[in-house]
Amino acid sequence: MERKIITTRDGSKTIHFPEINESYHSQHGALQEALHVFIKSGLSHYLTNNPEKSTLSILEVGWGTGLNAILTFDFMQQNFPDLKVNYYGLEAYPVSMEEIHALKYVELDTIKNHRQAYLAMHEAKWNEVASINSNFSLQKLKITIQDWQTITDTKPHVDLIYFDAFGPRVQPEMWTPAIFEFLFQLTKENGVFVTYCSKGQVRRDLIAAGFDMEKIAGPPGKREMLRGLKKIEP
């Protein structure tokens, strides 16, 4: 399938698939979308409501270009430099280093001070824990979420889930009740699930899985998105 590097409306780039009219990020702005959906509405929201945390575990479903990971790294460096982060990135179809260089994310103002950290993330071996710095570890998992469900290895339990798979239109197998139930089980009490998607069926399936869901303002070009909470059992 043809893959093209395109420039989105905020000047940042993404990977586009013309055949299915789908991109890794919003064409309204790759950087703006990532910052709004995952950093502001996910990471910042969670830490604001859980200020006592000393360790934070994050699972990203659809690690892709690593944009969300390096933006998380930047946010933590600026705001919580002493808080330890264990970051897990699930990705069945890794982006090539040629594409990573072509995206030029290291030239973005938000990322340019973390060039070495971003490259270290992509150079890290798959399925092994890599130390990006003393307080940020990364484990990239090269596997489909469906296969990951079936293996007997111990799974991480996480505080925050970034659900960044391709949309339900082109990748419906990623948006099933069974997957949401699996992710609910991996989420710690008071943990947060966040995604750019706002479809009614997705919201209903997440509620059925156990999440307390809310629709909130979406990123530029999108009216709404979804955020879920795994409430503490009484």
N, C-alpha and C positions, 0 to 999 in steps of 0.2 A: 504494500500500500504506500502511495506517495506521501512523503513527509516534507513539509515546507516550513522554513523559519520565516515568520511574519512579524511585523511591528504593530503592536496594539496602540490604542489611542492615547495612552499615557506615555508613550515612547519606549516602553519595555517590550521585549520580544517574547514570543511563544512558538510552540510547534503546532502546525495546523495540518489536518488531514482532509484535503479537498474532496476526496471520494465520498466521505461520510459527513462532510461539513461539521467537523468537530475539532476542537483545539484543547490543548492542555490547560489553557487559561482563558478567561474572558477576553474577547477582542476589544472590549471597552477599556481594558487596562489590566494587564497581567499582574503588575506590581500592586496596583490599587486593590484589585480583588483579593490577592493573598493577604495584604495588610488588613483589610476590612473583615474578611470572613474568618481567617484563622488566628491572626495576631490580636486584633482589637476585640472581636466578638467571641473568640475562643480563649486564647492564652491570657490576655489582660483581664478579661472577665473572670476567669477562674481564679487567678491570683488575687484579684481584688476581693473576692469572696472567701478566699482561703489564705489569709496573710500569714498564718502560722506555719506554713509549709517549709520544710528544710530540704526536701527532695521532691522532685516532680518527674512523673513518668508520662510520656506522650507516645501515642501510636498514630502514625499517619498511614492511612490506606490510600495508596497511590502516590508513592514517594516521588516519582517522575523526575523533574529537573532539579529537585532539592531546594527549590525556592522557598517553600514553607520552612524547611529545616534551617536554612541560613538566616531567614528573617526571625525565627525563634531564637537562634543564637545571638543575633544582634540585640533583640529586645531584652534578653536575659543579661547580656553584658552591660547594657545601659541601666537597667532597673533593678536587677537581682543578681549581681555578680557572684555572690557567695552561695546561691542556691544551686544544688546539684540537679542536673537534668539527665535523665535516661531516655533517649529518643530512639524509637523503633520505626523504621520505614519499610512498609510492605510494598514490593514492586516486582511483578512477574516479568515485565518486559523493559529492562533498563534502557535508559537513554544513552546514546553513544557519547564518548568524550568529544568527538568532532562536533556534535550538536551542542554540547555544553559550552564549548568555546565560542560557537557561532551565536549563541544566545546573548553573550556579553553581559551576563548579570554582574560580573565583578566590576563593571564600569558604572553601575547604578550607585547613586550617592549613599543609599542605605546599606550597600553591601561592600563598597570599594575598600573599606578598612578591614574587611574580613576575607580578603582574597585567599590567603593561605588556608584559612579554616574551610572555605567553600571547596577548594581544590582537594583538601584532605578528606572531606566528606565523600567526594566522588572517587577518590583513589583508594578509599577504605575497602578491604576485602568483604565480599558478600558473606552474610551469615556469621560474621565474627564481630565482636565488640571492638570498636575503635575509640580511642580517647582523642577528642578534638581539642580539648584543653582540660585543665585539672577538674573542671566542674561540668563538663558536657561530654557525655558518651553517646555514641551512635552505633546502632546495629541495624544494618540494612538486610532485609530478608527477601531473597530472590525466590518467590513462590507465590502461587495464586492463593487468595484467601480461602478458596474452597479446599485446596490441598492442605493448607495450614490447619484448617479445622480438624482434619482427619489424623494428623500425626500425633504421636503420644508425648512428644517433648513438652516440658512445662512451658506454659504461655505466660507472658508478663501480664500483670494486672496494672491498669493505667488510670491516671487521673483525668486524662484529656485525650479525646480522639478527634483527629482531623480526618474527616471522610471526604477524600478528594478524587474519587474515581470518575471516569468518564460518565456522562449523564445517562439516565435510564433509557433514553431513546436509542442509544447505540450500544450500551453495555447493561442490559436489563438484569443479567445474571449477578451483577454486583449489588443490586438493590432489592434483595429478597427478604422476606420475613426471617428465614433461617439465618442469614448473615447478620441481620440486626439483633436477633436473639443471641447469637454467638458473641457479638461485640458488647452487648449488655452484660454478659457474664464476665467479660474481661475488664469491665469498668468498675472502679472502686466506688464505694458509697460516696455520694456527693460529687462524683465525677461528671464531666461534661462531654457531650457529643456535639460536634458542629460540622455543618456542611453548607455549601453554596446553594444546594437544591431546595426548592420550596413546594414541590408537588404534593398535592393532597394525599395521594396513596402512600407516598413515602412517609409522610407525617403520621398517617394512621398505622402503618406497619411498625414504625418506631414506638408509638404509644403501646401497641400490642406487645412489643418486645419488653416493655417495662419503663421506658423513658418518659419523663414528664416533659412534654414538648411545647415550644413556643415559636411563633413566627416573629422575626425581627426584621428591621430594615436591612435590605441587601446592599451590595456594593454598587458602584456606578453602573448604570444600565440594567439593573435588576431590582425590582421593587422589594422583594422579600427573600429571606433565607431561613434555615431552620437551626434551632439550638435545643438540645435536650439535656436533662439533668437526671442522674440516678439518685433519687432521694434516699436519705438515710431511713432505714426501716425503724418504725416506732418501737 
